[in-house]
Amino acid sequence: MKKSPWYKSFEFYIILCILAPPIGYIVVLTKKKQLEHDHWVGLLAIATITMALWLIKFLPGHWPAIVCLTVAGIYGYHKLLNRFEKRNNKEEDKKNL
């Protein structure tokens, strides 16, 4: 079994997404093809949650902006779920043929 370097490990990506979410986003999006789908989605979720906490910490006087970003995030999340649901339905239809 080939051991990968410490800076390419899943645990390092988790720490990076927690400590520096903007950099974590960039790393996760550029490494999408090397990561498994479950790991990729998990890392994006960790970076998103941490980024939300950063926004609350660094923008305490800008509550309207935070609310707008939250609403936009929820809207984008539902659009993404619908896209995955449609893709899964198409794949199931192809399997049933």
Buried (B, 14 or more C-beta within 10 A) or exposed (E): EEEEEEEEEEEBBBEBBBEBBEEBBEBBEEBEEEBEEEBBEBBBEBBBEBBBEEBEEEEEEEEEEBEEBEEEEEEEEEEEEEEEEEEEEEEEEEEEE
